[in-house]
């Protein structure tokens, strides 16, 4: 209806919902409790947020950074 009337669609506020029992969320919580200053914690949270954006069809603010973080994390895990 907005487009038919020549108006822009209203911006919607995104809501990130997390399953508190998911292994990623419990791992982030455990790491935060053990060492809140761990830089890997911020990277993991950024990756989780980027994955959520992509999963719902959104766009990343900085795709090269996301790709770099993901590649670095994968390289450390193999």
PyMOL Python script that loads the backbone (N, CA, C, O; Angstrom):
from pymol import cmd

cmd.read_pdbstr("""\
ATOM      1  N   UNK A   1       0.820  -1.183   0.000  1.00  0.00           N
ATOM      2  CA  UNK A   1       0.000   0.000   0.000  1.00  0.00           C
ATOM      3  C   UNK A   1       0.873   1.259   0.000  1.00  0.00           C
ATOM      4  O   UNK A   1       0.557   2.250  -0.659  1.00  0.00           O
ATOM      5  N   UNK A   2       1.966   1.198   0.747  1.00  0.00           N
ATOM      6  CA  UNK A   2       2.839   2.372   0.794  1.00  0.00           C
ATOM      7  C   UNK A   2       3.378   2.693  -0.597  1.00  0.00           C
ATOM      8  O   UNK A   2       3.365   3.847  -1.026  1.00  0.00           O
ATOM      9  N   UNK A   3       3.849   1.672  -1.290  1.00  0.00           N
ATOM     10  CA  UNK A   3       4.401   1.891  -2.627  1.00  0.00           C
ATOM     11  C   UNK A   3       3.334   2.386  -3.587  1.00  0.00           C
ATOM     12  O   UNK A   3       3.599   3.256  -4.416  1.00  0.00           O
ATOM     13  N   UNK A   4       2.138   1.843  -3.481  1.00  0.00           N
ATOM     14  CA  UNK A   4       1.048   2.261  -4.365  1.00  0.00           C
ATOM     15  C   UNK A   4       0.712   3.733  -4.159  1.00  0.00           C
ATOM     16  O   UNK A   4       0.277   4.414  -5.088  1.00  0.00           O
ATOM     17  N   UNK A   5       0.919   4.221  -2.931  1.00  0.00           N
ATOM     18  CA  UNK A   5       0.629   5.627  -2.629  1.00  0.00           C
ATOM     19  C   UNK A   5       1.854   6.508  -2.828  1.00  0.00           C
ATOM     20  O   UNK A   5       1.818   7.704  -2.540  1.00  0.00           O
ATOM     21  N   UNK A   6       2.965   5.900  -3.332  1.00  0.00           N
ATOM     22  CA  UNK A   6       4.170   6.679  -3.588  1.00  0.00           C
ATOM     23  C   UNK A   6       4.950   7.025  -2.331  1.00  0.00           C
ATOM     24  O   UNK A   6       5.750   7.960  -2.331  1.00  0.00           O
ATOM     25  N   UNK A   7       4.722   6.283  -1.270  1.00  0.00           N
ATOM     26  CA  UNK A   7       5.428   6.541  -0.017  1.00  0.00           C
ATOM     27  C   UNK A   7       6.484   5.474   0.224  1.00  0.00           C
ATOM     28  O   UNK A   7       6.403   4.363  -0.300  1.00  0.00           O
ATOM     29  N   UNK A   8       7.464   5.833   1.019  1.00  0.00           N
ATOM     30  CA  UNK A   8       8.505   4.885   1.392  1.00  0.00           C
ATOM     31  C   UNK A   8       7.982   3.959   2.475  1.00  0.00           C
ATOM     32  O   UNK A   8       7.129   4.333   3.280  1.00  0.00           O
ATOM     33  N   UNK A   9       8.508   2.749   2.478  1.00  0.00           N
ATOM     34  CA  UNK A   9       8.141   1.799   3.524  1.00  0.00           C
ATOM     35  C   UNK A   9       8.722   2.267   4.857  1.00  0.00           C
ATOM     36  O   UNK A   9       9.856   2.744   4.898  1.00  0.00           O
ATOM     37  N   UNK A  10       7.970   2.140   5.934  1.00  0.00           N
ATOM     38  CA  UNK A  10       8.525   2.528   7.235  1.00  0.00           C
ATOM     39  C   UNK A  10       9.638   1.573   7.636  1.00  0.00           C
ATOM     40  O   UNK A  10       9.583   0.378   7.343  1.00  0.00           O
ATOM     41  N   UNK A  11      10.641   2.108   8.303  1.00  0.00           N
ATOM     42  CA  UNK A  11      11.750   1.280   8.778  1.00  0.00           C
ATOM     43  C   UNK A  11      11.258   0.402   9.919  1.00  0.00           C
ATOM     44  O   UNK A  11      10.535   0.851  10.809  1.00  0.00           O
ATOM     45  N   UNK A  12      11.660  -0.833   9.871  1.00  0.00           N
ATOM     46  CA  UNK A  12      11.283  -1.750  10.943  1.00  0.00           C
ATOM     47  C   UNK A  12      12.485  -2.004  11.826  1.00  0.00           C
ATOM     48  O   UNK A  12      13.621  -2.044  11.353  1.00  0.00           O
ATOM     49  N   UNK A  13      12.233  -2.174  13.090  1.00  0.00           N
ATOM     50  CA  UNK A  13      13.296  -2.437  14.038  1.00  0.00           C
ATOM     51  C   UNK A  13      13.548  -3.939  14.086  1.00  0.00           C
ATOM     52  O   UNK A  13      12.633  -4.734  14.306  1.00  0.00           O
ATOM     53  N   UNK A  14      14.799  -4.307  13.876  1.00  0.00           N
ATOM     54  CA  UNK A  14      15.155  -5.719  13.924  1.00  0.00           C
ATOM     55  C   UNK A  14      15.289  -6.163  15.371  1.00  0.00           C
ATOM     56  O   UNK A  14      15.711  -5.401  16.240  1.00  0.00           O
ATOM     57  N   UNK A  15      14.921  -7.410  15.604  1.00  0.00           N
ATOM     58  CA  UNK A  15      15.027  -7.995  16.930  1.00  0.00           C
ATOM     59  C   UNK A  15      15.828  -9.282  16.809  1.00  0.00           C
ATOM     60  O   UNK A  15      15.465 -10.179  16.049  1.00  0.00           O
ATOM     61  N   UNK A  16      16.906  -9.366  17.553  1.00  0.00           N
ATOM     62  CA  UNK A  16      17.728 -10.570  17.550  1.00  0.00           C
ATOM     63  C   UNK A  16      17.275 -11.445  18.707  1.00  0.00           C
ATOM     64  O   UNK A  16      17.366 -11.059  19.872  1.00  0.00           O
ATOM     65  N   UNK A  17      16.790 -12.618  18.368  1.00  0.00           N
ATOM     66  CA  UNK A  17      16.358 -13.566  19.387  1.00  0.00           C
ATOM     67  C   UNK A  17      17.371 -14.698  19.457  1.00  0.00           C
ATOM     68  O   UNK A  17      17.740 -15.281  18.438  1.00  0.00           O
ATOM     69  N   UNK A  18      17.813 -14.998  20.662  1.00  0.00           N
ATOM     70  CA  UNK A  18      18.785 -16.062  20.859  1.00  0.00           C
ATOM     71  C   UNK A  18      18.180 -17.178  21.686  1.00  0.00           C
ATOM     72  O   UNK A  18      17.406 -16.932  22.612  1.00  0.00           O
ATOM     73  N   UNK A  19      18.534 -18.395  21.349  1.00  0.00           N
ATOM     74  CA  UNK A  19      18.154 -19.548  22.150  1.00  0.00           C
ATOM     75  C   UNK A  19      19.187 -19.651  23.276  1.00  0.00           C
ATOM     76  O   UNK A  19      20.346 -19.965  23.005  1.00  0.00           O
ATOM     77  N   UNK A  20      18.806 -19.400  24.519  1.00  0.00           N
ATOM     78  CA  UNK A  20      19.781 -19.383  25.608  1.00  0.00           C
ATOM     79  C   UNK A  20      20.429 -20.744  25.868  1.00  0.00           C
ATOM     80  O   UNK A  20      21.437 -20.822  26.569  1.00  0.00           O
ATOM     81  N   UNK A  21      19.862 -21.810  25.312  1.00  0.00           N
ATOM     82  CA  UNK A  21      20.416 -23.147  25.509  1.00  0.00           C
ATOM     83  C   UNK A  21      21.307 -23.594  24.346  1.00  0.00           C
ATOM     84  O   UNK A  21      21.898 -24.672  24.406  1.00  0.00           O
ATOM     85  N   UNK A  22      21.410 -22.779  23.287  1.00  0.00           N
ATOM     86  CA  UNK A  22      22.228 -23.144  22.131  1.00  0.00           C
ATOM     87  C   UNK A  22      23.703 -23.172  22.538  1.00  0.00           C
ATOM     88  O   UNK A  22      24.143 -22.379  23.371  1.00  0.00           O
ATOM     89  N   UNK A  23      24.449 -24.086  21.946  1.00  0.00           N
ATOM     90  CA  UNK A  23      25.866 -24.245  22.297  1.00  0.00           C
ATOM     91  C   UNK A  23      26.677 -22.969  22.086  1.00  0.00           C
ATOM     92  O   UNK A  23      27.578 -22.675  22.873  1.00  0.00           O
ATOM     93  N   UNK A  24      26.374 -22.215  21.047  1.00  0.00           N
ATOM     94  CA  UNK A  24      27.099 -20.956  20.824  1.00  0.00           C
ATOM     95  C   UNK A  24      26.829 -19.947  21.934  1.00  0.00           C
ATOM     96  O   UNK A  24      27.746 -19.274  22.404  1.00  0.00           O
ATOM     97  N   UNK A  25      25.589 -19.844  22.345  1.00  0.00           N
ATOM     98  CA  UNK A  25      25.219 -18.877  23.379  1.00  0.00           C
ATOM     99  C   UNK A  25      25.796 -19.299  24.735  1.00  0.00           C
ATOM    100  O   UNK A  25      26.324 -18.463  25.469  1.00  0.00           O
ATOM    101  N   UNK A  26      25.701 -20.569  25.065  1.00  0.00           N
ATOM    102  CA  UNK A  26      26.256 -21.023  26.346  1.00  0.00           C
ATOM    103  C   UNK A  26      27.774 -20.904  26.341  1.00  0.00           C
ATOM    104  O   UNK A  26      28.375 -20.586  27.367  1.00  0.00           O
ATOM    105  N   UNK A  27      28.404 -21.160  25.181  1.00  0.00           N
ATOM    106  CA  UNK A  27      29.852 -20.991  25.078  1.00  0.00           C
ATOM    107  C   UNK A  27      30.273 -19.544  25.249  1.00  0.00           C
ATOM    108  O   UNK A  27      31.259 -19.258  25.929  1.00  0.00           O
ATOM    109  N   UNK A  28      29.533 -18.626  24.635  1.00  0.00           N
ATOM    110  CA  UNK A  28      29.827 -17.197  24.814  1.00  0.00           C
ATOM    111  C   UNK A  28      29.670 -16.793  26.276  1.00  0.00           C
ATOM    112  O   UNK A  28      30.492 -16.051  26.814  1.00  0.00           O
ATOM    113  N   UNK A  29      28.618 -17.282  26.911  1.00  0.00           N
ATOM    114  CA  UNK A  29      28.372 -16.949  28.310  1.00  0.00           C
ATOM    115  C   UNK A  29      29.502 -17.486  29.203  1.00  0.00           C
ATOM    116  O   UNK A  29      29.999 -16.773  30.075  1.00  0.00           O
ATOM    117  N   UNK A  30      29.893 -18.720  28.985  1.00  0.00           N
ATOM    118  CA  UNK A  30      30.953 -19.332  29.784  1.00  0.00           C
ATOM    119  C   UNK A  30      32.272 -18.592  29.599  1.00  0.00           C
ATOM    120  O   UNK A  30      32.983 -18.328  30.568  1.00  0.00           O
ATOM    121  N   UNK A  31      32.595 -18.260  28.353  1.00  0.00           N
ATOM    122  CA  UNK A  31      33.828 -17.523  28.074  1.00  0.00           C
ATOM    123  C   UNK A  31      33.791 -16.143  28.713  1.00  0.00           C
ATOM    124  O   UNK A  31      34.793 -15.684  29.263  1.00  0.00           O
ATOM    125  N   UNK A  32      32.650 -15.487  28.645  1.00  0.00           N
ATOM    126  CA  UNK A  32      32.520 -14.156  29.243  1.00  0.00           C
ATOM    127  C   UNK A  32      32.698 -14.221  30.756  1.00  0.00           C
ATOM    128  O   UNK A  32      33.343 -13.353  31.343  1.00  0.00           O
ATOM    129  N   UNK A  33      32.133 -15.241  31.388  1.00  0.00           N
ATOM    130  CA  UNK A  33      32.267 -15.377  32.836  1.00  0.00           C
ATOM    131  C   UNK A  33      33.710 -15.659  33.235  1.00  0.00           C
ATOM    132  O   UNK A  33      34.163 -15.202  34.285  1.00  0.00           O
ATOM    133  N   UNK A  34      34.437 -16.411  32.402  1.00  0.00           N
ATOM    134  CA  UNK A  34      35.817 -16.759  32.706  1.00  0.00           C
ATOM    135  C   UNK A  34      36.779 -15.614  32.408  1.00  0.00           C
ATOM    136  O   UNK A  34      37.716 -15.376  33.170  1.00  0.00           O
ATOM    137  N   UNK A  35      36.551 -14.905  31.306  1.00  0.00           N
ATOM    138  CA  UNK A  35      37.463 -13.838  30.895  1.00  0.00           C
ATOM    139  C   UNK A  35      36.718 -12.867  29.991  1.00  0.00           C
ATOM    140  O   UNK A  35      36.704 -13.029  28.771  1.00  0.00           O
ATOM    141  N   UNK A  36      36.108 -11.870  30.586  1.00  0.00           N
ATOM    142  CA  UNK A  36      35.302 -10.905  29.833  1.00  0.00           C
ATOM    143  C   UNK A  36      36.132 -10.071  28.870  1.00  0.00           C
ATOM    144  O   UNK A  36      35.578  -9.481  27.943  1.00  0.00           O
ATOM    145  N   UNK A  37      37.452 -10.005  29.062  1.00  0.00           N
ATOM    146  CA  UNK A  37      38.307  -9.195  28.201  1.00  0.00           C
ATOM    147  C   UNK A  37      38.912  -9.981  27.038  1.00  0.00           C
ATOM    148  O   UNK A  37      39.731  -9.441  26.294  1.00  0.00           O
ATOM    149  N   UNK A  38      38.528 -11.228  26.872  1.00  0.00           N
ATOM    150  CA  UNK A  38      39.062 -12.061  25.799  1.00  0.00           C
ATOM    151  C   UNK A  38      38.632 -11.491  24.449  1.00  0.00           C
ATOM    152  O   UNK A  38      37.434 -11.406  24.178  1.00  0.00           O
ATOM    153  N   UNK A  39      39.590 -11.094  23.586  1.00  0.00           N
ATOM    154  CA  UNK A  39      39.213 -10.515  22.293  1.00  0.00           C
ATOM    155  C   UNK A  39      38.465 -11.502  21.389  1.00  0.00           C
ATOM    156  O   UNK A  39      37.696 -11.087  20.522  1.00  0.00           O
ATOM    157  N   UNK A  40      38.685 -12.785  21.587  1.00  0.00           N
ATOM    158  CA  UNK A  40      37.976 -13.785  20.787  1.00  0.00           C
ATOM    159  C   UNK A  40      36.481 -13.753  21.076  1.00  0.00           C
ATOM    160  O   UNK A  40      35.674 -14.122  20.224  1.00  0.00           O
ATOM    161  N   UNK A  41      36.116 -13.317  22.263  1.00  0.00           N
ATOM    162  CA  UNK A  41      34.711 -13.228  22.649  1.00  0.00           C
ATOM    163  C   UNK A  41      33.976 -12.198  21.784  1.00  0.00           C
ATOM    164  O   UNK A  41      32.884 -12.468  21.284  1.00  0.00           O
ATOM    165  N   UNK A  42      34.568 -11.038  21.614  1.00  0.00           N
ATOM    166  CA  UNK A  42      33.956  -9.993  20.778  1.00  0.00           C
ATOM    167  C   UNK A  42      33.866 -10.442  19.322  1.00  0.00           C
ATOM    168  O   UNK A  42      32.874 -10.173  18.644  1.00  0.00           O
ATOM    169  N   UNK A  43      34.907 -11.127  18.845  1.00  0.00           N
ATOM    170  CA  UNK A  43      34.878 -11.620  17.469  1.00  0.00           C
ATOM    171  C   UNK A  43      33.770 -12.651  17.279  1.00  0.00           C
ATOM    172  O   UNK A  43      33.057 -12.624  16.276  1.00  0.00           O
ATOM    173  N   UNK A  44      33.626 -13.553  18.238  1.00  0.00           N
ATOM    174  CA  UNK A  44      32.583 -14.576  18.134  1.00  0.00           C
ATOM    175  C   UNK A  44      31.201 -13.938  18.149  1.00  0.00           C
ATOM    176  O   UNK A  44      30.321 -14.350  17.394  1.00  0.00           O
ATOM    177  N   UNK A  45      31.005 -12.945  18.994  1.00  0.00           N
ATOM    178  CA  UNK A  45      29.717 -12.252  19.046  1.00  0.00           C
ATOM    179  C   UNK A  45      29.442 -11.529  17.726  1.00  0.00           C
ATOM    180  O   UNK A  45      28.309 -11.524  17.245  1.00  0.00           O
ATOM    181  N   UNK A  46      30.467 -10.925  17.147  1.00  0.00           N
ATOM    182  CA  UNK A  46      30.303 -10.239  15.866  1.00  0.00           C
ATOM    183  C   UNK A  46      29.963 -11.224  14.752  1.00  0.00           C
ATOM    184  O   UNK A  46      29.132 -10.934  13.891  1.00  0.00           O
ATOM    185  N   UNK A  47      30.603 -12.383  14.772  1.00  0.00           N
ATOM    186  CA  UNK A  47      30.293 -13.421  13.786  1.00  0.00           C
ATOM    187  C   UNK A  47      28.867 -13.932  13.952  1.00  0.00           C
ATOM    188  O   UNK A  47      28.158 -14.123  12.964  1.00  0.00           O
ATOM    189  N   UNK A  48      28.449 -14.151  15.177  1.00  0.00           N
ATOM    190  CA  UNK A  48      27.090 -14.620  15.436  1.00  0.00           C
ATOM    191  C   UNK A  48      26.062 -13.607  14.936  1.00  0.00           C
ATOM    192  O   UNK A  48      25.063 -13.982  14.324  1.00  0.00           O
ATOM    193  N   UNK A  49      26.308 -12.335  15.195  1.00  0.00           N
ATOM    194  CA  UNK A  49      25.401 -11.283  14.733  1.00  0.00           C
ATOM    195  C   UNK A  49      25.371 -11.232  13.198  1.00  0.00           C
ATOM    196  O   UNK A  49      24.300 -11.106  12.603  1.00  0.00           O
ATOM    197  N   UNK A  50      26.529 -11.327  12.567  1.00  0.00           N
ATOM    198  CA  UNK A  50      26.593 -11.322  11.102  1.00  0.00           C
ATOM    199  C   UNK A  50      25.864 -12.507  10.500  1.00  0.00           C
ATOM    200  O   UNK A  50      25.180 -12.368   9.486  1.00  0.00           O
ATOM    201  N   UNK A  51      26.003 -13.672  11.118  1.00  0.00           N
ATOM    202  CA  UNK A  51      25.290 -14.855  10.638  1.00  0.00           C
ATOM    203  C   UNK A  51      23.784 -14.659  10.752  1.00  0.00           C
ATOM    204  O   UNK A  51      23.035 -15.058   9.861  1.00  0.00           O
ATOM    205  N   UNK A  52      23.344 -14.051  11.835  1.00  0.00           N
ATOM    206  CA  UNK A  52      21.910 -13.800  12.023  1.00  0.00           C
ATOM    207  C   UNK A  52      21.390 -12.832  10.955  1.00  0.00           C
ATOM    208  O   UNK A  52      20.306 -13.029  10.406  1.00  0.00           O
ATOM    209  N   UNK A  53      22.167 -11.792  10.669  1.00  0.00           N
ATOM    210  CA  UNK A  53      21.760 -10.847   9.624  1.00  0.00           C
ATOM    211  C   UNK A  53      21.625 -11.541   8.276  1.00  0.00           C
ATOM    212  O   UNK A  53      20.635 -11.351   7.570  1.00  0.00           O
ATOM    213  N   UNK A  54      22.617 -12.340   7.925  1.00  0.00           N
ATOM    214  CA  UNK A  54      22.582 -13.033   6.642  1.00  0.00           C
ATOM    215  C   UNK A  54      21.438 -14.035   6.579  1.00  0.00           C
ATOM    216  O   UNK A  54      20.795 -14.176   5.539  1.00  0.00           O
ATOM    217  N   UNK A  55      21.181 -14.725   7.672  1.00  0.00           N
ATOM    218  CA  UNK A  55      20.126 -15.731   7.703  1.00  0.00           C
ATOM    219  C   UNK A  55      18.750 -15.128   7.464  1.00  0.00           C
ATOM    220  O   UNK A  55      17.883 -15.777   6.877  1.00  0.00           O
ATOM    221  N   UNK A  56      18.540 -13.894   7.912  1.00  0.00           N
ATOM    222  CA  UNK A  56      17.228 -13.274   7.721  1.00  0.00           C
ATOM    223  C   UNK A  56      17.162 -12.410   6.466  1.00  0.00           C
ATOM    224  O   UNK A  56      16.181 -11.701   6.242  1.00  0.00           O
ATOM    225  N   UNK A  57      18.211 -12.476   5.649  1.00  0.00           N
ATOM    226  CA  UNK A  57      18.205 -11.766   4.376  1.00  0.00           C
ATOM    227  C   UNK A  57      18.717 -10.350   4.441  1.00  0.00           C
ATOM    228  O   UNK A  57      18.553  -9.586   3.490  1.00  0.00           O
ATOM    229  N   UNK A  58      19.338  -9.983   5.554  1.00  0.00           N
ATOM    230  CA  UNK A  58      19.868  -8.634   5.705  1.00  0.00           C
ATOM    231  C   UNK A  58      21.230  -8.490   5.047  1.00  0.00           C
ATOM    232  O   UNK A  58      21.773  -9.433   4.472  1.00  0.00           O
ATOM    233  N   UNK A  59      21.758  -7.289   5.150  1.00  0.00           N
ATOM    234  CA  UNK A  59      23.065  -6.987   4.568  1.00  0.00           C
ATOM    235  C   UNK A  59      24.039  -6.655   5.685  1.00  0.00           C
ATOM    236  O   UNK A  59      23.684  -6.008   6.670  1.00  0.00           O
ATOM    237  N   UNK A  60      25.265  -7.105   5.516  1.00  0.00           N
ATOM    238  CA  UNK A  60      26.317  -6.810   6.486  1.00  0.00           C
ATOM    239  C   UNK A  60      26.816  -5.388   6.276  1.00  0.00           C
ATOM    240  O   UNK A  60      26.913  -4.915   5.144  1.00  0.00           O
ATOM    241  N   UNK A  61      27.128  -4.720   7.363  1.00  0.00           N
ATOM    242  CA  UNK A  61      27.661  -3.363   7.265  1.00  0.00           C
ATOM    243  C   UNK A  61      29.067  -3.379   6.662  1.00  0.00           C
ATOM    244  O   UNK A  61      29.436  -2.466   5.923  1.00  0.00           O
ATOM    245  N   UNK A  62      29.851  -4.416   6.975  1.00  0.00           N
ATOM    246  CA  UNK A  62      31.233  -4.516   6.499  1.00  0.00           C
ATOM    247  C   UNK A  62      31.521  -5.961   6.073  1.00  0.00           C
ATOM    248  O   UNK A  62      32.126  -6.715   6.835  1.00  0.00           O
ATOM    249  N   UNK A  63      31.096  -6.354   4.864  1.00  0.00           N
ATOM    250  CA  UNK A  63      31.298  -7.735   4.423  1.00  0.00           C
ATOM    251  C   UNK A  63      32.757  -8.199   4.425  1.00  0.00           C
ATOM    252  O   UNK A  63      33.013  -9.346   4.789  1.00  0.00           O
ATOM    253  N   UNK A  64      33.733  -7.353   4.033  1.00  0.00           N
ATOM    254  CA  UNK A  64      35.125  -7.829   4.080  1.00  0.00           C
ATOM    255  C   UNK A  64      35.578  -8.172   5.507  1.00  0.00           C
ATOM    256  O   UNK A  64      36.318  -9.137   5.702  1.00  0.00           O
ATOM    257  N   UNK A  65      35.143  -7.396   6.494  1.00  0.00           N
ATOM    258  CA  UNK A  65      35.524  -7.698   7.878  1.00  0.00           C
ATOM    259  C   UNK A  65      34.913  -9.020   8.321  1.00  0.00           C
ATOM    260  O   UNK A  65      35.587  -9.838   8.947  1.00  0.00           O
ATOM    261  N   UNK A  66      33.641  -9.233   7.998  1.00  0.00           N
ATOM    262  CA  UNK A  66      32.988 -10.481   8.363  1.00  0.00           C
ATOM    263  C   UNK A  66      33.724 -11.662   7.737  1.00  0.00           C
ATOM    264  O   UNK A  66      33.973 -12.665   8.406  1.00  0.00           O
ATOM    265  N   UNK A  67      34.072 -11.548   6.457  1.00  0.00           N
ATOM    266  CA  UNK A  67      34.777 -12.611   5.756  1.00  0.00           C
ATOM    267  C   UNK A  67      36.138 -12.878   6.385  1.00  0.00           C
ATOM    268  O   UNK A  67      36.538 -14.032   6.542  1.00  0.00           O
ATOM    269  N   UNK A  68      36.845 -11.817   6.744  1.00  0.00           N
ATOM    270  CA  UNK A  68      38.151 -11.954   7.381  1.00  0.00           C
ATOM    271  C   UNK A  68      38.024 -12.646   8.739  1.00  0.00           C
ATOM    272  O   UNK A  68      38.788 -13.562   9.039  1.00  0.00           O
ATOM    273  N   UNK A  69      37.066 -12.215   9.558  1.00  0.00           N
ATOM    274  CA  UNK A  69      36.852 -12.844  10.864  1.00  0.00           C
ATOM    275  C   UNK A  69      36.519 -14.318  10.715  1.00  0.00           C
ATOM    276  O   UNK A  69      37.037 -15.156  11.453  1.00  0.00           O
ATOM    277  N   UNK A  70      35.662 -14.630   9.766  1.00  0.00           N
ATOM    278  CA  UNK A  70      35.258 -16.015   9.548  1.00  0.00           C
ATOM    279  C   UNK A  70      36.440 -16.861   9.068  1.00  0.00           C
ATOM    280  O   UNK A  70      36.648 -17.972   9.557  1.00  0.00           O
ATOM    281  N   UNK A  71      37.207 -16.341   8.122  1.00  0.00           N
ATOM    282  CA  UNK A  71      38.366 -17.069   7.602  1.00  0.00           C
ATOM    283  C   UNK A  71      39.403 -17.299   8.700  1.00  0.00           C
ATOM    284  O   UNK A  71      39.964 -18.389   8.806  1.00  0.00           O
ATOM    285  N   UNK A  72      39.657 -16.280   9.513  1.00  0.00           N
ATOM    286  CA  UNK A  72      40.617 -16.426  10.615  1.00  0.00           C
ATOM    287  C   UNK A  72      40.144 -17.471  11.609  1.00  0.00           C
ATOM    288  O   UNK A  72      40.933 -18.297  12.069  1.00  0.00           O
ATOM    289  N   UNK A  73      38.870 -17.440  11.942  1.00  0.00           N
ATOM    290  CA  UNK A  73      38.321 -18.411  12.902  1.00  0.00           C
ATOM    291  C   UNK A  73      38.413 -19.832  12.340  1.00  0.00           C
ATOM    292  O   UNK A  73      38.772 -20.768  13.053  1.00  0.00           O
ATOM    293  N   UNK A  74      38.086 -19.979  11.063  1.00  0.00           N
ATOM    294  CA  UNK A  74      38.190 -21.302  10.435  1.00  0.00           C
ATOM    295  C   UNK A  74      39.632 -21.788  10.383  1.00  0.00           C
ATOM    296  O   UNK A  74      39.899 -22.965  10.629  1.00  0.00           O
ATOM    297  N   UNK A  75      40.556 -20.901  10.067  1.00  0.00           N
ATOM    298  CA  UNK A  75      41.966 -21.273  10.004  1.00  0.00           C
ATOM    299  C   UNK A  75      42.485 -21.740  11.369  1.00  0.00           C
ATOM    300  O   UNK A  75      43.296 -22.662  11.442  1.00  0.00           O
ATOM    301  N   UNK A  76      42.022 -21.109  12.439  1.00  0.00           N
ATOM    302  CA  UNK A  76      42.452 -21.505  13.781  1.00  0.00           C
ATOM    303  C   UNK A  76      41.849 -22.829  14.217  1.00  0.00           C
ATOM    304  O   UNK A  76      42.390 -23.509  15.088  1.00  0.00           O
ATOM    305  N   UNK A  77      40.722 -23.194  13.606  1.00  0.00           N
ATOM    306  CA  UNK A  77      40.039 -24.415  14.050  1.00  0.00           C
ATOM    307  C   UNK A  77      40.505 -25.670  13.322  1.00  0.00           C
ATOM    308  O   UNK A  77      40.199 -26.781  13.754  1.00  0.00           O
ATOM    309  N   UNK A  78      41.246 -25.507  12.215  1.00  0.00           N
ATOM    310  CA  UNK A  78      41.712 -26.695  11.488  1.00  0.00           C
ATOM    311  C   UNK A  78      43.202 -26.909  11.659  1.00  0.00           C
ATOM    312  O   UNK A  78      43.755 -27.863  11.114  1.00  0.00           O
TER     313      UNK A  78
END
""", "prot")
cmd.dss("prot")
cmd.show_as("cartoon", "prot")
cmd.util.cbc("prot")
cmd.orient("prot")
